Amino acid sequence: MDKNIKREVISILVDNQANVLTRVSSLFGRRGFNIDSLTVSATNDPKLSRITVVFTGTEQGLHQIITQTAKLEVVKKIFTLDTNSIYRELLLLKVKTDKSERSAIKEIVEIFRGKIVDLSKDSLIIEITGSSEKLDGFMNMMDCYDIVEVCRTGITGIGRGLEEDDLSR
């Protein structure tokens, strides 16, 4: 990766109304930014939603897109999540399996502190939560099994401690 290219994670507090996600994400697309990960969720205030966006660009481009996003009337607050933040991602994985493979898969799941959330005669579904690196490592270990389906949420994050820019204020 070009050393001038940087990955950024931003958190945006927006009005909880129709088409807000479209307006925010289309702004990124119109400016030529590719969104690597996008999550949206309700907040403790039913009038507001939180959008977490992971994207890459130059320092100048990152500053520009953050400034332009902040100008949207539906955006209430926007801030960058840094290395002093907690990031998590959820993975659901369906694996085709039989009796002979189940115990080996169960050991891998336990090592990665995951859970088997569904079990049938010919498959199981695993849930893992953690950093993207942890999920990637788990997927590497599972490559030798017959993976039927993968669903990942994308990154969400929150800053440590109380900061002046906390969304709840």
Contacts in CASP RR format, 6 or more apart in sequence:
PFRMAT RR
TARGET T0000
AUTHOR 0000-0000-0000
METHOD contacts of the structure
MODEL  1
MDKNIKREVISILVDNQANVLTRVSSLFGRRGFNIDSLTVSATNDPKLSR
ITVVFTGTEQGLHQIITQTAKLEVVKKIFTLDTNSIYRELLLLKVKTDKS
ERSAIKEIVEIFRGKIVDLSKDSLIIEITGSSEKLDGFMNMMDCYDIVEV
CRTGITGIGRGLEEDDLSR
1 56 0 8 1.000
4 58 0 8 1.000
4 59 0 8 1.000
5 56 0 8 1.000
5 57 0 8 1.000
5 58 0 8 1.000
6 56 0 8 1.000
6 57 0 8 1.000
6 58 0 8 1.000
6 59 0 8 1.000
6 62 0 8 1.000
7 36 0 8 1.000
7 54 0 8 1.000
7 55 0 8 1.000
7 56 0 8 1.000
7 57 0 8 1.000
8 54 0 8 1.000
8 55 0 8 1.000
8 56 0 8 1.000
8 57 0 8 1.000
8 62 0 8 1.000
8 66 0 8 1.000
8 80 0 8 1.000
9 52 0 8 1.000
9 53 0 8 1.000
9 54 0 8 1.000
9 80 0 8 1.000
9 81 0 8 1.000
9 85 0 8 1.000
9 87 0 8 1.000
9 155 0 8 1.000
9 157 0 8 1.000
10 52 0 8 1.000
10 53 0 8 1.000
10 66 0 8 1.000
10 69 0 8 1.000
10 78 0 8 1.000
10 79 0 8 1.000
10 80 0 8 1.000
10 81 0 8 1.000
11 50 0 8 1.000
11 51 0 8 1.000
11 52 0 8 1.000
11 78 0 8 1.000
11 79 0 8 1.000
11 80 0 8 1.000
11 81 0 8 1.000
11 157 0 8 1.000
11 158 0 8 1.000
11 167 0 8 1.000
12 24 0 8 1.000
12 50 0 8 1.000
12 51 0 8 1.000
12 52 0 8 1.000
12 53 0 8 1.000
12 69 0 8 1.000
12 75 0 8 1.000
12 77 0 8 1.000
12 78 0 8 1.000
13 43 0 8 1.000
13 48 0 8 1.000
13 49 0 8 1.000
13 50 0 8 1.000
13 75 0 8 1.000
13 76 0 8 1.000
13 77 0 8 1.000
13 78 0 8 1.000
13 167 0 8 1.000
14 20 0 8 1.000
14 24 0 8 1.000
14 48 0 8 1.000
14 49 0 8 1.000
14 50 0 8 1.000
14 51 0 8 1.000
14 72 0 8 1.000
14 74 0 8 1.000
14 75 0 8 1.000
14 76 0 8 1.000
15 47 0 8 1.000
15 48 0 8 1.000
15 49 0 8 1.000
15 74 0 8 1.000
15 76 0 8 1.000
16 42 0 8 1.000
16 43 0 8 1.000
16 46 0 8 1.000
16 47 0 8 1.000
16 48 0 8 1.000
16 49 0 8 1.000
17 74 0 8 1.000
20 49 0 8 1.000
20 74 0 8 1.000
21 40 0 8 1.000
21 51 0 8 1.000
23 72 0 8 1.000
23 74 0 8 1.000
24 51 0 8 1.000
24 53 0 8 1.000
24 69 0 8 1.000
24 72 0 8 1.000
24 74 0 8 1.000
24 75 0 8 1.000
25 35 0 8 1.000
25 38 0 8 1.000
27 65 0 8 1.000
27 68 0 8 1.000
27 69 0 8 1.000
27 72 0 8 1.000
28 34 0 8 1.000
28 35 0 8 1.000
28 53 0 8 1.000
28 55 0 8 1.000
28 65 0 8 1.000
28 69 0 8 1.000
29 35 0 8 1.000
31 61 0 8 1.000
31 64 0 8 1.000
31 65 0 8 1.000
31 68 0 8 1.000
33 55 0 8 1.000
33 56 0 8 1.000
33 57 0 8 1.000
33 65 0 8 1.000
34 55 0 8 1.000
34 56 0 8 1.000
35 53 0 8 1.000
35 54 0 8 1.000
35 55 0 8 1.000
36 54 0 8 1.000
36 55 0 8 1.000
36 56 0 8 1.000
37 52 0 8 1.000
37 53 0 8 1.000
37 54 0 8 1.000
37 89 0 8 1.000
37 154 0 8 1.000
37 155 0 8 1.000
38 51 0 8 1.000
38 52 0 8 1.000
38 53 0 8 1.000
38 54 0 8 1.000
38 154 0 8 1.000
39 51 0 8 1.000
39 52 0 8 1.000
39 153 0 8 1.000
39 154 0 8 1.000
39 155 0 8 1.000
39 156 0 8 1.000
40 49 0 8 1.000
40 50 0 8 1.000
40 51 0 8 1.000
40 52 0 8 1.000
41 49 0 8 1.000
41 50 0 8 1.000
41 156 0 8 1.000
42 48 0 8 1.000
42 49 0 8 1.000
42 50 0 8 1.000
43 49 0 8 1.000
43 50 0 8 1.000
43 167 0 8 1.000
43 168 0 8 1.000
44 168 0 8 1.000
48 76 0 8 1.000
48 167 0 8 1.000
50 167 0 8 1.000
52 81 0 8 1.000
52 155 0 8 1.000
52 156 0 8 1.000
52 157 0 8 1.000
54 154 0 8 1.000
54 155 0 8 1.000
55 62 0 8 1.000
55 65 0 8 1.000
66 78 0 8 1.000
66 80 0 8 1.000
69 75 0 8 1.000
69 78 0 8 1.000
70 78 0 8 1.000
77 165 0 8 1.000
77 167 0 8 1.000
79 165 0 8 1.000
81 87 0 8 1.000
81 157 0 8 1.000
81 158 0 8 1.000
81 159 0 8 1.000
82 159 0 8 1.000
84 159 0 8 1.000
84 160 0 8 1.000
85 157 0 8 1.000
85 158 0 8 1.000
85 159 0 8 1.000
85 160 0 8 1.000
86 157 0 8 1.000
86 158 0 8 1.000
86 159 0 8 1.000
86 160 0 8 1.000
87 131 0 8 1.000
87 132 0 8 1.000
87 155 0 8 1.000
87 156 0 8 1.000
87 157 0 8 1.000
88 129 0 8 1.000
88 130 0 8 1.000
88 131 0 8 1.000
88 155 0 8 1.000
88 156 0 8 1.000
88 157 0 8 1.000
89 129 0 8 1.000
89 130 0 8 1.000
89 131 0 8 1.000
89 132 0 8 1.000
89 135 0 8 1.000
89 152 0 8 1.000
89 153 0 8 1.000
89 154 0 8 1.000
89 155 0 8 1.000
89 156 0 8 1.000
90 127 0 8 1.000
90 128 0 8 1.000
90 129 0 8 1.000
90 130 0 8 1.000
90 152 0 8 1.000
90 153 0 8 1.000
90 154 0 8 1.000
91 126 0 8 1.000
91 127 0 8 1.000
91 128 0 8 1.000
91 129 0 8 1.000
91 135 0 8 1.000
91 138 0 8 1.000
91 139 0 8 1.000
91 150 0 8 1.000
91 151 0 8 1.000
91 152 0 8 1.000
91 153 0 8 1.000
92 117 0 8 1.000
92 125 0 8 1.000
92 126 0 8 1.000
92 127 0 8 1.000
92 150 0 8 1.000
92 151 0 8 1.000
92 152 0 8 1.000
93 125 0 8 1.000
93 126 0 8 1.000
93 128 0 8 1.000
93 138 0 8 1.000
93 139 0 8 1.000
93 142 0 8 1.000
93 147 0 8 1.000
93 149 0 8 1.000
93 150 0 8 1.000
93 151 0 8 1.000
94 123 0 8 1.000
94 124 0 8 1.000
94 125 0 8 1.000
94 126 0 8 1.000
94 147 0 8 1.000
94 148 0 8 1.000
94 149 0 8 1.000
94 150 0 8 1.000
95 105 0 8 1.000
95 123 0 8 1.000
95 124 0 8 1.000
95 125 0 8 1.000
95 126 0 8 1.000
95 142 0 8 1.000
95 145 0 8 1.000
95 146 0 8 1.000
95 147 0 8 1.000
95 148 0 8 1.000
96 122 0 8 1.000
96 123 0 8 1.000
96 145 0 8 1.000
96 146 0 8 1.000
96 147 0 8 1.000
96 148 0 8 1.000
97 105 0 8 1.000
97 122 0 8 1.000
97 123 0 8 1.000
97 124 0 8 1.000
97 145 0 8 1.000
97 146 0 8 1.000
98 122 0 8 1.000
101 145 0 8 1.000
102 124 0 8 1.000
105 124 0 8 1.000
105 126 0 8 1.000
105 142 0 8 1.000
105 145 0 8 1.000
106 116 0 8 1.000
108 138 0 8 1.000
108 141 0 8 1.000
108 142 0 8 1.000
109 115 0 8 1.000
109 116 0 8 1.000
109 126 0 8 1.000
109 128 0 8 1.000
112 128 0 8 1.000
112 134 0 8 1.000
112 137 0 8 1.000
112 138 0 8 1.000
112 141 0 8 1.000
113 128 0 8 1.000
114 126 0 8 1.000
114 127 0 8 1.000
114 128 0 8 1.000
114 129 0 8 1.000
115 126 0 8 1.000
115 127 0 8 1.000
115 128 0 8 1.000
116 124 0 8 1.000
116 125 0 8 1.000
116 126 0 8 1.000
116 127 0 8 1.000
117 125 0 8 1.000
117 126 0 8 1.000
117 127 0 8 1.000
118 124 0 8 1.000
118 125 0 8 1.000
119 125 0 8 1.000
123 148 0 8 1.000
128 134 0 8 1.000
128 135 0 8 1.000
128 138 0 8 1.000
132 154 0 8 1.000
132 155 0 8 1.000
135 152 0 8 1.000
139 150 0 8 1.000
159 166 0 8 1.000
END
